[in-house]
Amino acid sequence: MKMSFWDAVKNRRTYYSLSKEPIVAAERILEIVSEAVKHAPSAFNSQSARVVVLLGEHHDRLWDIVKAELKKIVPATQFSATEDKINNAFRSGYGSILFFEDMQVIERLQQQFPTYRDAFLTFSNHSAGMLQFIVWTALEQEGLGASLQHYNPVIDDAVKAEWHIPDSWKLLAQMPFGKPVSQPGAKEFQPLAERIKIYK
C-alpha cells in the first residue's frame, strides 16, 4: 500500500547514501516529473519551470562534470573529501533531476506587467520551490531517497554544453535520487508555538 500524502510529507528527508538499484521504472520517474511540471502552480500561470531528467550514463556524467568543475576551484588538499562526497552521496544514485527556470518567460512577464517587475523573480523562486517539493515528495512515495543540491552557477556552462540546454534556461538546483542505503538521523523540531500565530 502506497503511503499517504501526509506520510510522504513527514517521511521526506535528505538522503546522502543512495544506490543505483532500480526500484522504480524509468517510465514512472518520467510520469512523476511530467505530472509535477504540469500541475505545479506558477504566478500568472506562467509555467516557467523547465526540467531535465538524467538517468544511467547521463546521471554519472553530471556528477563527473561537477567534480571536474570543482577541481578547478577547490584547493588540492581538500579535493579528495569533495570527490568522495560527490561519488558516495550523489553519483552513487540512480538518477538526477535538474530544475531550471526559463528566464525568457520571466522577462516577458516583467515587460507585460511592469508594476510587478521586481517581484517576478521572487514569484519564480516560489513556483520553483513548490515544484521541487512536489517531485521530492512524490519520489518519497515511491520509496526513493533524494537530496537537493546547488552546484550552480559553477556547473552551468558545462551542463548547458553537455545537454544542449537553451541559454534562457537558468539552472536552479540538482536533485540526485536513488534507493536509500541508510536512514538519516532523527529530525529535531522547534516548538510550533514559536512559529505559528493563530487569531480567531
TORTORPA-769598 format. One record per atom (N, C-alpha, C): residue number from 1; residue in three letters; atom name; x negated, y, z. Coordinates in steps of 0.05 Angstrom, whole numbers, plus 5000, padded with zeros to 4 digits. Layout:
! TORTORPA-769598
   num   residuo   atomo      u      v      w
   NUM       ALA      CA      X      Y      Z
...
! end
This chain:
! TORTORPA-769598
   num   residuo   atomo      u      v      w
     1       MET       N   4983   4976   5000
     1       MET      CA   5000   5000   5000
     1       MET       C   4982   5025   5000
     2       LYS       N   4988   5043   4981
     2       LYS      CA   4972   5068   4979
     2       LYS       C   4978   5086   5002
     3       MET       N   4957   5099   5012
     3       MET      CA   4961   5117   5035
     3       MET       C   4978   5141   5027
     4       SER       N   4992   5152   5046
     4       SER      CA   5009   5175   5042
     4       SER       C   4993   5200   5036
     5       PHE       N   5006   5221   5026
     5       PHE      CA   4993   5246   5021
     5       PHE       C   4979   5256   5046
     6       TRP       N   4993   5257   5069
     6       TRP      CA   4981   5268   5093
     6       TRP       C   4959   5251   5103
     7       ASP       N   4961   5224   5100
     7       ASP      CA   4938   5207   5108
     7       ASP       C   4914   5213   5091
     8       ALA       N   4918   5218   5065
     8       ALA      CA   4896   5224   5048
     8       ALA       C   4883   5251   5055
     9       VAL       N   4900   5271   5063
     9       VAL      CA   4890   5297   5071
     9       VAL       C   4873   5293   5096
    10       LYS       N   4883   5277   5115
    10       LYS      CA   4868   5273   5141
    10       LYS       C   4843   5257   5137
    11       ASN       N   4844   5238   5118
    11       ASN      CA   4821   5220   5115
    11       ASN       C   4799   5231   5096
    12       ARG       N   4807   5251   5080
    12       ARG      CA   4788   5262   5061
    12       ARG       C   4764   5275   5076
    13       ARG       N   4740   5266   5070
    13       ARG      CA   4716   5275   5083
    13       ARG       C   4694   5278   5062
    14       THR       N   4671   5288   5071
    14       THR      CA   4647   5289   5054
    14       THR       C   4632   5263   5058
    15       TYR       N   4629   5249   5036
    15       TYR      CA   4614   5223   5036
    15       TYR       C   4587   5227   5022
    16       TYR       N   4566   5221   5037
    16       TYR      CA   4539   5224   5026
    16       TYR       C   4526   5197   5019
    17       SER       N   4540   5175   5026
    17       SER      CA   4529   5148   5019
    17       SER       C   4550   5135   5000
    18       LEU       N   4542   5133   4975
    18       LEU      CA   4560   5123   4954
    18       LEU       C   4547   5101   4938
    19       SER       N   4563   5084   4926
    19       SER      CA   4552   5064   4908
    19       SER       C   4566   5066   4881
    20       LYS       N   4554   5053   4861
    20       LYS      CA   4565   5053   4834
    20       LYS       C   4586   5032   4829
    21       GLU       N   4593   5016   4849
    21       GLU      CA   4612   4994   4846
    21       GLU       C   4639   5006   4836
    22       PRO       N   4649   4996   4813
    22       PRO      CA   4673   5007   4801
    22       PRO       C   4698   4997   4814
    23       ILE       N   4707   5010   4835
    23       ILE      CA   4731   5000   4849
    23       ILE       C   4757   5012   4837
    24       VAL       N   4753   5032   4819
    24       VAL      CA   4776   5044   4805
    24       VAL       C   4768   5047   4776
    25       ALA       N   4787   5040   4758
    25       ALA      CA   4781   5041   4729
    25       ALA       C   4776   5070   4720
    26       ALA       N   4759   5072   4700
    26       ALA      CA   4753   5099   4689
    26       ALA       C   4779   5113   4680
    27       GLU       N   4797   5097   4669
    27       GLU      CA   4822   5109   4659
    27       GLU       C   4838   5122   4682
    28       ARG       N   4837   5110   4706
    28       ARG      CA   4851   5121   4729
    28       ARG       C   4838   5148   4738
    29       ILE       N   4811   5149   4736
    29       ILE      CA   4798   5174   4743
    29       ILE       C   4807   5196   4724
    30       LEU       N   4808   5190   4698
    30       LEU      CA   4816   5209   4678
    30       LEU       C   4845   5218   4683
    31       GLU       N   4862   5199   4691
    31       GLU      CA   4890   5205   4697
    31       GLU       C   4892   5224   4721
    32       ILE       N   4877   5219   4742
    32       ILE      CA   4877   5237   4765
    32       ILE       C   4868   5265   4758
    33       VAL       N   4846   5267   4743
    33       VAL      CA   4836   5293   4736
    33       VAL       C   4856   5308   4717
    34       SER       N   4867   5293   4698
    34       SER      CA   4885   5305   4679
    34       SER       C   4910   5316   4694
    35       GLU       N   4922   5300   4712
    35       GLU      CA   4945   5309   4726
    35       GLU       C   4939   5333   4744
    36       ALA       N   4916   5332   4757
    36       ALA      CA   4908   5354   4774
    36       ALA       C   4904   5380   4759
    37       VAL       N   4890   5379   4736
    37       VAL      CA   4886   5402   4720
    37       VAL       C   4912   5413   4709
    38       LYS       N   4930   5395   4702
    38       LYS      CA   4956   5404   4691
    38       LYS       C   4973   5418   4711
    39       HIS       N   4973   5408   4736
    39       HIS      CA   4993   5417   4756
    39       HIS       C   4981   5435   4778
    40       ALA       N   4955   5439   4779
    40       ALA      CA   4944   5457   4799
    40       ALA       C   4954   5486   4793
    41       PRO       N   4961   5500   4814
    41       PRO      CA   4971   5528   4810
    41       PRO       C   4949   5547   4801
    42       SER       N   4956   5567   4786
    42       SER      CA   4937   5588   4778
    42       SER       C   4952   5614   4776
    43       ALA       N   4938   5636   4781
    43       ALA      CA   4950   5662   4780
    43       ALA       C   4960   5669   4752
    44       PHE       N   4985   5679   4751
    44       PHE      CA   4997   5685   4725
    44       PHE       C   4999   5661   4707
    45       ASN       N   4998   5637   4718
    45       ASN      CA   4998   5612   4702
    45       ASN       C   4975   5613   4681
    46       SER       N   4953   5624   4690
    46       SER      CA   4931   5628   4671
    46       SER       C   4918   5602   4661
    47       GLN       N   4919   5581   4678
    47       GLN      CA   4908   5555   4671
    47       GLN       C   4878   5558   4661
    48       SER       N   4863   5572   4677
    48       SER      CA   4835   5578   4670
    48       SER       C   4816   5556   4678
    49       ALA       N   4825   5536   4692
    49       ALA      CA   4807   5514   4701
    49       ALA       C   4798   5498   4677
    50       ARG       N   4773   5490   4678
    50       ARG      CA   4761   5471   4658
    50       ARG       C   4746   5450   4674
    51       VAL       N   4747   5426   4665
    51       VAL      CA   4734   5404   4679
    51       VAL       C   4719   5385   4660
    52       VAL       N   4697   5375   4668
    52       VAL      CA   4682   5355   4653
    52       VAL       C   4678   5331   4672
    53       VAL       N   4685   5307   4662
    53       VAL      CA   4682   5282   4677
    53       VAL       C   4658   5267   4666
    54       LEU       N   4639   5261   4683
    54       LEU      CA   4615   5246   4675
    54       LEU       C   4614   5219   4688
    55       LEU       N   4613   5198   4672
    55       LEU      CA   4611   5171   4682
    55       LEU       C   4587   5157   4669
    56       GLY       N   4578   5135   4682
    56       GLY      CA   4557   5119   4670
    56       GLY       C   4531   5135   4667
    57       GLU       N   4519   5133   4643
    57       GLU      CA   4494   5146   4638
    57       GLU       C   4496   5177   4640
    58       HIS       N   4520   5188   4634
    58       HIS      CA   4523   5217   4635
    58       HIS       C   4522   5226   4664
    59       HIS       N   4534   5211   4682
    59       HIS      CA   4532   5217   4711
    59       HIS       C   4503   5217   4720
    60       ASP       N   4488   5196   4713
    60       ASP      CA   4460   5194   4720
    60       ASP       C   4444   5217   4709
    61       ARG       N   4450   5225   4684
    61       ARG      CA   4436   5246   4671
    61       ARG       C   4440   5273   4685
    62       LEU       N   4464   5277   4695
    62       LEU      CA   4469   5302   4710
    62       LEU       C   4450   5305   4733
    63       TRP       N   4447   5284   4749
    63       TRP      CA   4430   5286   4773
    63       TRP       C   4401   5285   4766
    64       ASP       N   4393   5274   4743
    64       ASP      CA   4366   5277   4734
    64       ASP       C   4360   5306   4726
    65       ILE       N   4380   5319   4714
    65       ILE      CA   4377   5347   4708
    65       ILE       C   4374   5364   4733
    66       VAL       N   4391   5358   4753
    66       VAL      CA   4389   5372   4779
    66       VAL       C   4361   5370   4790
    67       LYS       N   4350   5345   4790
    67       LYS      CA   4323   5341   4801
    67       LYS       C   4302   5357   4785
    68       ALA       N   4305   5356   4758
    68       ALA      CA   4285   5369   4741
    68       ALA       C   4286   5399   4746
    69       GLU       N   4310   5411   4748
    69       GLU      CA   4312   5440   4752
    69       GLU       C   4302   5448   4780
    70       LEU       N   4309   5432   4800
    70       LEU      CA   4300   5438   4827
    70       LEU       C   4270   5435   4830
    71       LYS       N   4258   5417   4815
    71       LYS      CA   4229   5413   4817
    71       LYS       C   4214   5438   4809
    72       LYS       N   4227   5454   4793
    72       LYS      CA   4214   5479   4784
    72       LYS       C   4213   5500   4806
    73       ILE       N   4230   5498   4826
    73       ILE      CA   4232   5519   4846
    73       ILE       C   4227   5509   4875
    74       VAL       N   4229   5483   4880
    74       VAL      CA   4224   5472   4906
    74       VAL       C   4195   5467   4910
    75       PRO       N   4183   5476   4932
    75       PRO      CA   4154   5470   4937
    75       PRO       C   4149   5440   4936
    76       ALA       N   4126   5433   4924
    76       ALA      CA   4119   5405   4920
    76       ALA       C   4119   5389   4946
    77       THR       N   4112   5402   4968
    77       THR      CA   4111   5388   4994
    77       THR       C   4139   5381   5004
    78       GLN       N   4160   5394   4993
    78       GLN      CA   4187   5389   5002
    78       GLN       C   4204   5374   4982
    79       PHE       N   4193   5370   4958
    79       PHE      CA   4210   5359   4937
    79       PHE       C   4217   5330   4941
    80       SER       N   4200   5315   4955
    80       SER      CA   4206   5286   4959
    80       SER       C   4232   5283   4975
    81       ALA       N   4237   5299   4995
    81       ALA      CA   4261   5298   5011
    81       ALA       C   4285   5306   4994
    82       THR       N   4281   5326   4977
    82       THR      CA   4303   5335   4959
    82       THR       C   4310   5313   4939
    83       GLU       N   4290   5300   4928
    83       GLU      CA   4295   5279   4909
    83       GLU       C   4309   5255   4921
    84       ASP       N   4301   5248   4946
    84       ASP      CA   4314   5226   4960
    84       ASP       C   4344   5232   4965
    85       LYS       N   4350   5256   4973
    85       LYS      CA   4377   5264   4978
    85       LYS       C   4394   5261   4952
    86       ILE       N   4384   5271   4930
    86       ILE      CA   4398   5270   4905
    86       ILE       C   4402   5242   4896
    87       ASN       N   4382   5225   4898
    87       ASN      CA   4384   5198   4890
    87       ASN       C   4403   5181   4907
    88       ASN       N   4402   5185   4933
    88       ASN      CA   4417   5168   4951
    88       ASN       C   4445   5178   4958
    89       ALA       N   4450   5204   4954
    89       ALA      CA   4476   5215   4962
    89       ALA       C   4493   5222   4938
    90       PHE       N   4481   5228   4915
    90       PHE      CA   4496   5237   4891
    90       PHE       C   4493   5219   4867
    91       ARG       N   4468   5214   4858
    91       ARG      CA   4463   5198   4835
    91       ARG       C   4472   5169   4839
    92       SER       N   4472   5160   4864
    92       SER      CA   4479   5133   4871
    92       SER       C   4509   5127   4867
    93       GLY       N   4525   5148   4862
    93       GLY      CA   4554   5145   4859
    93       GLY       C   4562   5135   4832
    94       TYR       N   4588   5132   4828
    94       TYR      CA   4600   5121   4804
    94       TYR       C   4603   5143   4782
    95       GLY       N   4608   5167   4790
    95       GLY      CA   4613   5188   4770
    95       GLY       C   4611   5216   4783
    96       SER       N   4614   5236   4767
    96       SER      CA   4614   5264   4776
    96       SER       C   4635   5280   4761
    97       ILE       N   4647   5298   4775
    97       ILE      CA   4666   5316   4762
    97       ILE       C   4655   5345   4764
    98       LEU       N   4653   5358   4742
    98       LEU      CA   4643   5386   4741
    98       LEU       C   4667   5405   4738
    99       PHE       N   4668   5424   4756
    99       PHE      CA   4690   5444   4756
    99       PHE       C   4680   5470   4745
   100       PHE       N   4695   5481   4725
   100       PHE      CA   4689   5506   4713
   100       PHE       C   4713   5524   4713
   101       GLU       N   4708   5550   4709
   101       GLU      CA   4730   5569   4703
   101       GLU       C   4722   5582   4676
   102       ASP       N   4742   5585   4658
   102       ASP      CA   4738   5598   4632
   102       ASP       C   4740   5628   4636
   103       MET       N   4717   5641   4635
   103       MET      CA   4716   5670   4641
   103       MET       C   4730   5686   4619
   104       GLN       N   4733   5675   4595
   104       GLN      CA   4748   5690   4574
   104       GLN       C   4777   5694   4583
   105       VAL       N   4788   5673   4596
   105       VAL      CA   4816   5675   4606
   105       VAL       C   4817   5697   4628
   106       ILE       N   4798   5697   4646
   106       ILE      CA   4798   5717   4668
   106       ILE       C   4795   5745   4656
   107       GLU       N   4777   5748   4637
   107       GLU      CA   4772   5775   4626
   107       GLU       C   4797   5785   4610
   108       ARG       N   4811   5766   4597
   108       ARG      CA   4836   5774   4583
   108       ARG       C   4857   5783   4603
   109       LEU       N   4859   5770   4625
   109       LEU      CA   4878   5779   4646
   109       LEU       C   4870   5806   4657
   110       GLN       N   4845   5810   4661
   110       GLN      CA   4836   5836   4671
   110       GLN       C   4843   5859   4652
   111       GLN       N   4842   5853   4626
   111       GLN      CA   4849   5873   4606
   111       GLN       C   4880   5878   4605
   112       GLN       N   4895   5856   4608
   112       GLN      CA   4924   5857   4606
   112       GLN       C   4936   5870   4631
   113       PHE       N   4924   5865   4654
   113       PHE      CA   4935   5875   4679
   113       PHE       C   4913   5890   4694
   114       PRO       N   4907   5914   4685
   114       PRO      CA   4885   5929   4697
   114       PRO       C   4889   5936   4727
   115       THR       N   4914   5937   4736
   115       THR      CA   4919   5942   4764
   115       THR       C   4907   5921   4782
   116       TYR       N   4906   5896   4772
   116       TYR      CA   4895   5873   4788
   116       TYR       C   4867   5866   4779
   117       ARG       N   4854   5883   4764
   117       ARG      CA   4828   5876   4752
   117       ARG       C   4809   5864   4772
   118       ASP       N   4805   5878   4794
   118       ASP      CA   4785   5870   4814
   118       ASP       C   4794   5845   4829
   119       ALA       N   4819   5838   4828
   119       ALA      CA   4829   5815   4843
   119       ALA       C   4828   5789   4828
   120       PHE       N   4825   5790   4801
   120       PHE      CA   4827   5765   4786
   120       PHE       C   4805   5745   4791
   121       LEU       N   4781   5754   4799
   121       LEU      CA   4760   5735   4806
   121       LEU       C   4768   5721   4832
   122       THR       N   4780   5735   4851
   122       THR      CA   4789   5722   4875
   122       THR       C   4811   5703   4869
   123       PHE       N   4830   5711   4852
   123       PHE      CA   4852   5692   4844
   123       PHE       C   4840   5667   4831
   124       SER       N   4820   5671   4815
   124       SER      CA   4807   5649   4801
   124       SER       C   4795   5629   4821
   125       ASN       N   4781   5640   4841
   125       ASN      CA   4769   5623   4862
   125       ASN       C   4791   5608   4878
   126       HIS       N   4813   5621   4883
   126       HIS      CA   4835   5608   4897
   126       HIS       C   4845   5583   4881
   127       SER       N   4850   5587   4856
   127       SER      CA   4861   5565   4840
   127       SER       C   4840   5543   4836
   128       ALA       N   4815   5551   4834
   128       ALA      CA   4794   5531   4831
   128       ALA       C   4792   5514   4856
   129       GLY       N   4793   5527   4880
   129       GLY      CA   4792   5512   4905
   129       GLY       C   4815   5493   4908
   130       MET       N   4839   5501   4899
   130       MET      CA   4862   5483   4901
   130       MET       C   4859   5459   4883
   131       LEU       N   4849   5464   4858
   131       LEU      CA   4844   5442   4840
   131       LEU       C   4824   5422   4852
   132       GLN       N   4803   5432   4863
   132       GLN      CA   4782   5415   4875
   132       GLN       C   4794   5398   4898
   133       PHE       N   4810   5411   4914
   133       PHE      CA   4822   5396   4936
   133       PHE       C   4841   5375   4927
   134       ILE       N   4857   5381   4906
   134       ILE      CA   4876   5361   4895
   134       ILE       C   4860   5337   4885
   135       VAL       N   4839   5341   4870
   135       VAL      CA   4823   5319   4859
   135       VAL       C   4810   5303   4882
   136       TRP       N   4799   5317   4901
   136       TRP      CA   4785   5304   4923
   136       TRP       C   4804   5287   4939
   137       THR       N   4828   5297   4944
   137       THR      CA   4847   5282   4960
   137       THR       C   4858   5259   4944
   138       ALA       N   4862   5262   4918
   138       ALA      CA   4871   5240   4901
   138       ALA       C   4851   5218   4900
   139       LEU       N   4825   5225   4899
   139       LEU      CA   4804   5205   4899
   139       LEU       C   4804   5190   4925
   140       GLU       N   4809   5204   4947
   140       GLU      CA   4811   5191   4974
   140       GLU       C   4834   5170   4974
   141       GLN       N   4856   5177   4961
   141       GLN      CA   4879   5158   4960
   141       GLN       C   4871   5132   4945
   142       GLU       N   4852   5134   4927
   142       GLU      CA   4843   5111   4911
   142       GLU       C   4821   5095   4925
   143       GLY       N   4813   5105   4949
   143       GLY      CA   4792   5091   4964
   143       GLY       C   4764   5100   4956
   144       LEU       N   4762   5123   4942
   144       LEU      CA   4736   5133   4934
   144       LEU       C   4727   5156   4952
   145       GLY       N   4701   5156   4957
   145       GLY      CA   4689   5178   4973
   145       GLY       C   4677   5199   4954
   146       ALA       N   4676   5224   4963
   146       ALA      CA   4665   5245   4946
   146       ALA       C   4653   5267   4964
   147       SER       N   4639   5285   4951
   147       SER      CA   4630   5309   4964
   147       SER       C   4631   5332   4944
   148       LEU       N   4629   5356   4953
   148       LEU      CA   4629   5379   4935
   148       LEU       C   4602   5393   4937
   149       GLN       N   4588   5395   4914
   149       GLN      CA   4561   5406   4913
   149       GLN       C   4561   5431   4896
   150       HIS       N   4540   5448   4901
   150       HIS      CA   4538   5473   4887
   150       HIS       C   4509   5478   4879
   151       TYR       N   4501   5465   4858
   151       TYR      CA   4474   5469   4847
   151       TYR       C   4474   5490   4825
   152       ASN       N   4496   5502   4820
   152       ASN      CA   4498   5524   4802
   152       ASN       C   4489   5549   4818
   153       PRO       N   4476   5569   4806
   153       PRO      CA   4471   5571   4777
   153       PRO       C   4444   5558   4768
   154       VAL       N   4431   5544   4786
   154       VAL      CA   4404   5533   4778
   154       VAL       C   4406   5515   4754
   155       ILE       N   4428   5499   4753
   155       ILE      CA   4430   5479   4732
   155       ILE       C   4448   5488   4708
   156       ASP       N   4459   5511   4709
   156       ASP      CA   4479   5519   4690
   156       ASP       C   4470   5517   4661
   157       ASP       N   4447   5528   4654
   157       ASP      CA   4438   5528   4626
   157       ASP       C   4433   5500   4616
   158       ALA       N   4420   5484   4633
   158       ALA      CA   4414   5456   4625
   158       ALA       C   4439   5439   4622
   159       VAL       N   4459   5443   4639
   159       VAL      CA   4484   5429   4637
   159       VAL       C   4499   5437   4611
   160       LYS       N   4500   5463   4606
   160       LYS      CA   4514   5472   4581
   160       LYS       C   4500   5461   4556
   161       ALA       N   4474   5460   4556
   161       ALA      CA   4459   5450   4533
   161       ALA       C   4464   5420   4530
   162       GLU       N   4464   5405   4552
   162       GLU      CA   4467   5376   4550
   162       GLU       C   4494   5367   4540
   163       TRP       N   4515   5381   4549
   163       TRP      CA   4542   5371   4542
   163       TRP       C   4557   5392   4525
   164       HIS       N   4543   5410   4513
   164       HIS      CA   4555   5429   4493
   164       HIS       C   4578   5444   4506
   165       ILE       N   4574   5455   4529
   165       ILE      CA   4594   5469   4544
   165       ILE       C   4596   5498   4532
   166       PRO       N   4620   5508   4527
   166       PRO      CA   4623   5535   4517
   166       PRO       C   4611   5556   4536
   167       ASP       N   4600   5577   4524
   167       ASP      CA   4587   5597   4540
   167       ASP       C   4606   5610   4560
   168       SER       N   4631   5612   4553
   168       SER      CA   4651   5625   4571
   168       SER       C   4658   5609   4596
   169       TRP       N   4650   5583   4597
   169       TRP      CA   4657   5567   4620
   169       TRP       C   4636   5572   4642
   170       LYS       N   4645   5580   4665
   170       LYS      CA   4627   5585   4688
   170       LYS       C   4628   5561   4707
   171       LEU       N   4605   5548   4711
   171       LEU      CA   4604   5525   4729
   171       LEU       C   4607   5534   4758
   172       LEU       N   4626   5521   4772
   172       LEU      CA   4631   5528   4800
   172       LEU       C   4622   5507   4820
   173       ALA       N   4625   5481   4813
   173       ALA      CA   4619   5461   4832
   173       ALA       C   4616   5434   4819
   174       GLN       N   4602   5415   4833
   174       GLN      CA   4599   5388   4823
   174       GLN       C   4609   5369   4845
   175       MET       N   4625   5349   4836
   175       MET      CA   4637   5330   4855
   175       MET       C   4628   5302   4849
   176       PRO       N   4606   5292   4860
   176       PRO      CA   4598   5264   4857
   176       PRO       C   4617   5246   4873
   177       PHE       N   4624   5223   4862
   177       PHE      CA   4643   5205   4876
   177       PHE       C   4635   5176   4871
   178       GLY       N   4645   5158   4888
   178       GLY      CA   4640   5130   4885
   178       GLY       C   4651   5115   4909
   179       LYS       N   4644   5089   4910
   179       LYS      CA   4653   5073   4933
   179       LYS       C   4637   5081   4958
   180       PRO       N   4650   5087   4980
   180       PRO      CA   4636   5095   5004
   180       PRO       C   4619   5071   5014
   181       VAL       N   4594   5076   5021
   181       VAL      CA   4577   5056   5032
   181       VAL       C   4577   5057   5063
   182       SER       N   4580   5081   5073
   182       SER      CA   4582   5085   5102
   182       SER       C   4601   5107   5108
   183       GLN       N   4612   5107   5133
   183       GLN      CA   4632   5127   5140
   183       GLN       C   4618   5151   5153
   184       PRO       N   4630   5175   5149
   184       PRO      CA   4619   5198   5162
   184       PRO       C   4625   5198   5192
   185       GLY       N   4611   5214   5207
   185       GLY      CA   4616   5215   5235
   185       GLY       C   4642   5227   5243
   186       ALA       N   4649   5226   5268
   186       ALA      CA   4674   5237   5277
   186       ALA       C   4675   5267   5272
   187       LYS       N   4698   5277   5265
   187       LYS      CA   4702   5305   5259
   187       LYS       C   4713   5320   5284
   188       GLU       N   4700   5342   5290
   188       GLU      CA   4709   5358   5313
   188       GLU       C   4729   5380   5303
   189       PHE       N   4748   5386   5320
   189       PHE      CA   4768   5406   5312
   189       PHE       C   4769   5428   5333
   190       GLN       N   4770   5452   5324
   190       GLN      CA   4774   5475   5343
   190       GLN       C   4803   5475   5351
   191       PRO       N   4809   5486   5375
   191       PRO      CA   4837   5487   5384
   191       PRO       C   4855   5502   5364
   192       LEU       N   4877   5490   5356
   192       LEU      CA   4894   5503   5337
   192       LEU       C   4906   5529   5348
   193       ALA       N   4909   5531   5374
   193       ALA      CA   4920   5555   5386
   193       ALA       C   4902   5579   5381
   194       GLU       N   4876   5574   5375
   194       GLU      CA   4858   5596   5369
   194       GLU       C   4858   5603   5340
   195       ARG       N   4871   5586   5324
   195       ARG      CA   4870   5590   5295
   195       ARG       C   4897   5597   5282
   196       ILE       N   4919   5593   5297
   196       ILE      CA   4945   5597   5286
   196       ILE       C   4961   5615   5304
   197       LYS       N   4974   5635   5293
   197       LYS      CA   4993   5652   5308
   197       LYS       C   5021   5648   5297
   198       ILE       N   5040   5644   5314
   198       ILE      CA   5068   5640   5306
   198       ILE       C   5086   5661   5319
   199       TYR       N   5102   5674   5303
   199       TYR      CA   5121   5693   5314
   199       TYR       C   5149   5684   5306
   200       LYS       N   5167   5682   5325
   200       LYS      CA   5194   5673   5318
   200       LYS       C   5214   5686   5337
! end
